[in-house]
Amino acid sequence: MENKNLHIICLDVPYPADYGGAIDMFYRIKALHSLGLNLTLHVFDYGRGKQSELNQFGKVIYYNRKSSFINLFSSRPYIAQTRKNKILLENLLKDDCPILFEGIHTTWYLENREIQNRTTIVRMHNLEDEYYQGLKKNSSFLKKIFFQQEAIKLKKYQAILSKASFILAIKDSDAEKLKQINPAVFVLPASIPDIQGKFTKVKRYALFHGNLSVPENEKAAIWIIEALKNVIDPTFPLIIAGKNPSQKLKFLCKKEEIQLIENPDEHSLLHLIQEAQIHVLHTSIPSGIKLKLLSCVHSSGKILVNSNMVAGTSLESFCTIANDAKEFKLHFIGLQTDALTIEEFEERSTFINKHFNNRRNCQLIVKLMGEIEQC
């Protein structure tokens, strides 16, 4: 394949790389560009705005996501229905180059016959029907209805994946389920920041970080605060850091005298992650792979998680696992006097460098592009 042209349809603006989906997309784009591909980025924008940082990787075309209320009543999932755009289809049909669909969210035009004559690759960030079933838990009544309906629609809509040339799952357990729809499934690990980790002297604090505007992350932060509130003191504080915390979370942090760092920049967040003695993470949804977990594994701190956080990730051996508040509290106290050794750090770093090398992993996409000679 002499001319390495690739269309990438991004479900959201992938920069700044400040939450899981954006991180995965941005560092994959960066790796593919470094491998010599000529990229055209088709980017759905619904609030993050145009980002000049993306221009270095190729041509960037923005589309507005049509998030109107009426789309809730479509038989198709809301996340796909709102990314249907005729101009996108027109732009894709200007050539015969391969297409990388980032998330099932962007796959509307897999049903187009001309698109089906191309090499089409779908990167699945989650098994979205399972993810939405998870979001339903502990949601408000109206959100519970929406998440339930979306999960049902997504379960049915997944059949569209049978029309893709290849599917890229984020982990092995997802791949096994996706093979029931399309046998051409490969595992592509998450793309992560190019962290040159070094063994660091940690400081006495625990850290929870994430995009706090995501309900799952807010719920996790609240669970951790409630689980640990009787053992947190000024000698070993808990810090909550992330994007756009709600008033509810702000009030709780103030009430419990927990430091809340709102919207830290990338450098500040990295510094917090590298110097935390304990990382505390929790999720009620065992889907995909949590990129915040990978950033913690690349640090010099101990990691305290529940089993859902590490399910199917091969990262269990690097973490302390606790599945209820009592266990979480006991392990939290114990880890305050249990520092990571340099040998443990090097073992974790070796694993990350072996399994999450963006450039090496993205060579799979280049290989799949060449399966059908075109463009």
C-alpha positions as CSV (number, residue, x, y, z in Angstrom):
1,M,0.0,0.0,0.0
2,E,2.0,2.9,-1.3
3,N,-0.3,5.8,-0.4
4,K,-1.2,5.5,3.3
5,N,-4.3,7.7,3.5
6,L,-6.8,7.1,6.3
7,H,-10.1,8.8,7.4
8,I,-10.7,8.8,11.1
9,I,-14.2,9.7,12.4
10,C,-13.9,11.0,16.0
11,L,-16.9,10.7,18.3
12,D,-15.8,13.9,20.1
13,V,-13.0,16.5,19.7
14,P,-10.0,14.5,20.9
15,Y,-8.1,17.4,22.3
16,P,-7.4,18.4,25.0
17,A,-6.7,14.8,26.0
18,D,-8.3,15.2,29.4
19,Y,-10.7,12.3,29.7
20,G,-10.6,8.6,28.8
21,G,-12.1,8.6,25.3
22,A,-10.2,11.7,24.2
23,I,-6.9,10.3,25.5
24,D,-7.4,7.0,23.6
25,M,-8.3,8.9,20.4
26,F,-5.6,11.6,20.6
27,Y,-2.6,9.4,21.3
28,R,-3.8,6.9,18.6
29,I,-3.9,9.8,16.1
30,K,-0.5,10.9,17.2
31,A,0.9,7.3,16.8
32,L,-0.7,6.8,13.3
33,H,0.7,10.1,12.1
34,S,4.2,9.1,13.4
35,L,3.9,5.9,11.3
36,G,3.6,8.0,8.2
37,L,-0.2,7.9,7.5
38,N,-1.9,10.8,5.8
39,L,-4.9,11.5,8.1
40,T,-8.2,13.2,7.5
41,L,-9.9,13.8,10.9
42,H,-13.7,14.0,10.9
43,V,-14.5,15.5,14.3
44,F,-17.9,15.8,16.0
45,D,-18.0,18.9,18.2
46,Y,-20.6,19.4,20.9
47,G,-18.9,22.0,23.1
48,R,-15.1,21.5,23.1
49,G,-14.6,23.7,20.1
50,K,-12.0,23.7,17.3
51,Q,-8.5,22.8,18.4
52,S,-5.4,24.0,16.4
53,E,-3.4,21.3,18.1
54,L,-5.0,18.7,15.8
55,N,-3.9,20.5,12.6
56,Q,-0.4,19.0,12.9
57,F,-1.8,15.6,12.2
58,G,-3.6,16.3,8.9
59,K,-6.8,17.8,7.5
60,V,-9.4,18.4,10.2
61,I,-13.1,18.7,9.4
62,Y,-15.6,19.6,12.1
63,Y,-19.3,18.6,12.3
64,N,-21.9,19.7,14.7
65,R,-23.5,16.9,16.7
66,K,-27.3,17.2,16.3
67,S,-28.3,16.8,20.0
68,S,-32.0,17.7,19.6
69,F,-34.6,16.3,21.9
70,I,-36.5,14.6,19.0
71,N,-33.5,12.2,18.5
72,L,-34.5,10.5,21.8
73,F,-37.4,9.0,20.0
74,S,-35.4,7.4,17.2
75,S,-35.3,3.6,17.0
76,R,-31.5,4.0,16.7
77,P,-29.3,4.7,19.7
78,Y,-29.1,8.4,20.6
79,I,-25.3,8.3,20.4
80,A,-25.4,7.2,16.8
81,Q,-28.5,9.1,15.7
82,T,-27.0,12.4,16.7
83,R,-23.9,11.8,14.6
84,K,-25.7,11.1,11.4
85,N,-24.5,13.8,9.0
86,K,-24.9,13.9,5.2
87,I,-21.9,16.2,4.8
88,L,-19.7,13.6,6.5
89,L,-20.9,11.0,4.0
90,E,-20.2,13.3,1.1
91,N,-16.7,13.9,2.4
92,L,-16.0,10.2,2.9
93,L,-17.2,9.4,-0.6
94,K,-14.7,11.7,-2.3
95,D,-12.1,8.9,-2.3
96,D,-11.8,5.2,-1.6
97,C,-9.5,5.3,1.4
98,P,-9.9,3.2,4.5
99,I,-12.0,4.5,7.4
100,L,-11.4,4.2,11.1
101,F,-14.6,4.7,13.1
102,E,-13.9,5.7,16.7
103,G,-16.7,4.1,18.7
104,I,-20.0,2.6,17.6
105,H,-21.2,6.1,18.0
106,T,-19.8,7.0,14.5
107,T,-20.9,4.0,12.5
108,W,-24.1,5.2,11.0
109,Y,-22.7,5.1,7.4
110,L,-21.5,1.5,7.7
111,E,-24.8,0.6,6.0
112,N,-23.9,2.6,2.9
113,R,-23.0,0.2,0.1
114,E,-20.2,2.4,-1.2
115,I,-18.7,2.6,2.2
116,Q,-18.9,-1.2,2.5
117,N,-16.7,-1.5,-0.5
118,R,-13.9,0.1,1.5
119,T,-11.7,-1.1,4.3
120,T,-13.7,-0.1,7.4
121,I,-12.3,-0.5,10.9
122,V,-14.4,0.1,14.0
123,R,-12.6,0.8,17.3
124,M,-14.9,-0.2,20.2
125,H,-14.2,1.8,23.3
126,N,-16.6,-0.3,25.4
127,L,-19.4,-2.8,24.9
128,E,-21.7,0.2,24.9
129,D,-24.9,-1.7,25.8
130,E,-23.3,-3.0,28.9
131,Y,-21.9,0.4,29.7
132,Y,-25.3,2.0,29.5
133,Q,-26.8,-0.7,31.7
134,G,-24.2,0.1,34.2
135,L,-25.0,3.8,34.0
136,K,-28.6,3.0,34.9
137,K,-27.6,2.0,38.4
138,N,-28.3,4.7,41.0
139,S,-29.4,7.2,38.4
140,S,-32.4,9.5,38.7
141,F,-35.7,8.2,37.4
142,L,-35.6,10.0,34.1
143,K,-32.0,9.1,33.4
144,K,-32.7,5.5,34.4
145,I,-35.3,5.4,31.6
146,F,-32.9,7.0,29.1
147,F,-30.0,4.7,29.9
148,Q,-32.3,1.6,29.8
149,Q,-33.7,2.5,26.4
150,E,-30.3,3.4,25.1
151,A,-28.9,0.0,26.2
152,I,-31.7,-1.8,24.5
153,K,-31.2,0.1,21.3
154,L,-27.4,-0.4,21.4
155,K,-27.8,-4.1,21.9
156,K,-29.9,-4.3,18.7
157,Y,-27.8,-1.7,16.8
158,Q,-24.5,-3.7,17.4
159,A,-25.5,-5.9,14.4
160,I,-24.2,-3.0,12.2
161,L,-20.7,-4.2,13.2
162,S,-21.1,-7.2,11.0
163,K,-20.8,-4.9,8.0
164,A,-17.3,-3.6,9.1
165,S,-14.1,-5.1,7.6
166,F,-12.5,-5.3,11.1
167,I,-13.3,-4.6,14.7
168,L,-10.8,-3.5,17.3
169,A,-11.7,-4.4,20.8
170,I,-10.1,-2.7,23.8
171,K,-9.6,-5.9,25.8
172,D,-9.8,-9.7,25.4
173,S,-13.1,-10.2,27.1
174,D,-14.8,-7.6,24.9
175,A,-13.2,-9.3,21.8
176,E,-14.8,-12.7,22.6
177,K,-18.3,-11.1,22.8
178,L,-17.8,-9.1,19.6
179,K,-16.7,-12.2,17.6
180,Q,-20.3,-13.3,17.9
181,I,-21.2,-10.4,15.6
182,N,-18.1,-10.2,13.4
183,P,-15.3,-12.8,13.5
184,A,-12.7,-10.3,12.3
185,V,-12.0,-8.9,15.7
186,F,-8.5,-7.9,17.0
187,V,-7.5,-6.5,20.4
188,L,-6.0,-3.0,20.3
189,P,-4.9,-1.9,23.7
190,A,-5.8,1.7,24.8
191,S,-3.5,4.4,23.5
192,I,-2.0,6.3,26.4
193,P,0.2,9.4,27.0
194,D,3.8,9.0,26.3
195,I,4.8,9.0,29.9
196,Q,8.5,8.5,30.6
197,G,7.9,7.2,34.1
198,K,10.6,7.4,36.7
199,F,10.7,6.1,40.3
200,T,9.6,9.1,42.3
201,K,9.6,9.9,46.0
202,V,5.9,10.1,46.8
203,K,4.1,12.4,49.2
204,R,1.6,11.5,51.9
205,Y,-1.7,11.8,50.2
206,A,-4.3,9.7,48.4
207,L,-5.6,10.7,45.0
208,F,-8.8,10.1,43.1
209,H,-8.8,11.6,39.6
210,G,-11.1,11.6,36.6
211,N,-13.5,13.6,34.5
212,L,-15.9,14.6,37.3
213,S,-18.6,15.7,34.9
214,V,-19.1,12.0,34.0
215,P,-21.8,10.5,36.3
216,E,-19.8,7.3,36.8
217,N,-16.8,9.2,38.0
218,E,-18.7,11.5,40.3
219,K,-20.5,8.5,41.8
220,A,-17.1,6.8,42.3
221,A,-15.7,9.9,44.0
222,I,-18.7,10.1,46.4
223,W,-18.4,6.4,47.2
224,I,-14.7,6.8,48.1
225,I,-15.3,9.9,50.2
226,E,-18.1,8.1,52.1
227,A,-16.0,4.9,52.5
228,L,-13.0,6.7,53.9
229,K,-14.3,9.7,55.7
230,N,-13.7,8.3,59.2
231,V,-10.0,7.6,58.4
232,I,-9.0,10.7,56.5
233,D,-7.0,13.2,58.5
234,P,-4.6,16.1,57.8
235,T,-1.6,13.7,58.1
236,F,-2.8,11.7,55.1
237,P,-5.4,13.7,53.1
238,L,-7.5,12.6,50.2
239,I,-7.4,14.8,47.1
240,I,-10.1,14.7,44.4
241,A,-9.0,16.1,41.1
242,G,-10.7,16.4,37.7
243,K,-12.9,18.3,35.2
244,N,-16.0,20.2,36.0
245,P,-17.1,18.8,39.4
246,S,-20.8,19.3,40.2
247,Q,-22.1,21.5,43.0
248,K,-23.1,18.3,44.8
249,L,-19.5,17.1,44.8
250,K,-18.1,20.5,45.7
251,F,-20.5,20.7,48.7
252,L,-19.5,17.2,49.9
253,C,-15.8,17.9,49.6
254,K,-16.2,21.1,51.6
255,K,-18.3,19.4,54.2
256,E,-15.8,16.6,54.7
257,E,-12.7,18.9,54.4
258,I,-11.4,17.2,51.4
259,Q,-9.2,19.1,48.9
260,L,-10.9,19.4,45.5
261,I,-8.7,20.5,42.6
262,E,-11.0,21.6,39.8
263,N,-9.9,21.4,36.1
264,P,-6.2,20.9,36.7
265,D,-4.1,21.3,33.5
266,E,-2.3,18.3,32.0
267,H,1.0,19.1,33.7
268,S,-0.5,19.6,37.1
269,L,-2.5,16.5,37.0
270,L,0.5,14.4,35.9
271,H,2.4,15.8,38.8
272,L,-0.4,14.9,41.2
273,I,-0.5,11.3,39.8
274,Q,3.2,10.8,40.0
275,E,3.6,11.9,43.6
276,A,0.5,10.3,45.2
277,Q,1.4,7.6,47.7
278,I,-2.0,5.9,47.2
279,H,-4.4,6.0,44.2
280,V,-8.0,5.2,45.1
281,L,-10.3,4.1,42.2
282,H,-13.7,2.6,42.1
283,T,-16.3,1.9,39.5
284,S,-19.7,0.1,39.3
285,I,-19.3,-0.6,35.6
286,P,-16.9,-3.4,34.6
287,S,-16.6,-2.4,30.9
288,G,-13.7,-1.2,28.7
289,I,-10.5,-0.3,30.4
290,K,-10.1,2.7,32.6
291,L,-7.3,4.9,31.3
292,K,-7.0,6.6,34.7
293,L,-6.0,3.1,36.0
294,L,-3.2,2.9,33.4
295,S,-1.9,6.3,34.5
296,C,-1.8,5.1,38.1
297,V,0.1,2.0,37.1
298,H,2.7,4.3,35.5
299,S,3.3,6.1,38.8
300,S,5.2,5.3,42.0
301,G,2.2,5.0,44.2
302,K,0.2,2.1,45.5
303,I,-3.2,1.4,43.9
304,L,-6.4,0.6,45.8
305,V,-9.3,-0.5,43.6
306,N,-12.5,-2.6,43.5
307,S,-12.6,-5.7,41.3
308,N,-14.8,-4.0,38.6
309,M,-12.0,-1.5,38.0
310,V,-9.5,-4.2,36.9
311,A,-11.9,-6.8,35.4
312,G,-10.3,-8.2,32.2
313,T,-7.4,-5.8,32.3
314,S,-4.5,-8.1,33.3
315,L,-3.6,-5.3,35.8
316,E,-4.9,-7.1,39.0
317,S,-1.4,-8.1,40.2
318,F,-0.4,-4.4,40.5
319,C,-3.3,-3.4,42.6
320,T,-4.8,-4.0,46.1
321,I,-8.5,-5.0,45.6
322,A,-11.3,-4.2,48.0
323,N,-15.0,-4.7,47.2
324,D,-16.8,-3.1,50.1
325,A,-16.3,0.0,52.3
326,K,-14.9,-1.9,55.2
327,E,-12.2,-3.6,53.1
328,F,-11.5,-0.4,51.3
329,K,-10.9,1.4,54.7
330,L,-8.7,-1.3,56.1
331,H,-6.5,-1.5,53.0
332,F,-6.3,2.3,52.8
333,I,-4.9,2.4,56.4
334,G,-2.5,-0.4,55.6
335,L,-1.1,1.2,52.4
336,Q,-0.2,4.4,54.2
337,T,2.8,2.5,55.6
338,D,3.5,0.4,52.5
339,A,5.6,2.2,49.9
340,L,6.2,0.9,46.4
341,T,9.7,-0.6,45.9
342,I,11.8,0.2,42.9
343,E,11.6,-3.4,41.8
344,E,7.8,-3.2,41.8
345,F,7.9,0.0,39.9
346,E,10.2,-1.5,37.2
347,E,7.9,-4.5,36.9
348,R,4.9,-2.3,36.3
349,S,6.8,-0.1,33.9
350,T,8.0,-3.2,31.9
351,F,4.4,-4.4,31.6
352,I,3.1,-1.0,30.5
353,N,5.9,-0.5,27.9
354,K,5.3,-4.0,26.5
355,H,1.5,-3.9,26.2
356,F,0.7,-0.2,25.8
357,N,3.3,1.0,23.3
358,N,1.2,3.2,21.1
359,R,3.4,3.2,18.0
360,R,3.9,-0.6,18.0
361,N,0.2,-1.3,18.7
362,C,-1.0,1.0,16.0
363,Q,1.0,-0.9,13.4
364,L,-2.0,-3.3,13.5
365,I,-4.2,-0.6,11.9
366,V,-1.6,-0.1,9.2
367,K,-1.5,-3.8,8.6
368,L,-5.3,-4.1,8.4
369,M,-5.4,-1.1,5.9
370,G,-3.2,-3.2,3.6
371,E,-5.5,-6.2,3.7
372,I,-7.5,-4.7,0.9
373,E,-5.4,-2.8,-1.6
374,Q,-6.9,0.6,-2.2
375,C,-6.3,4.3,-2.1
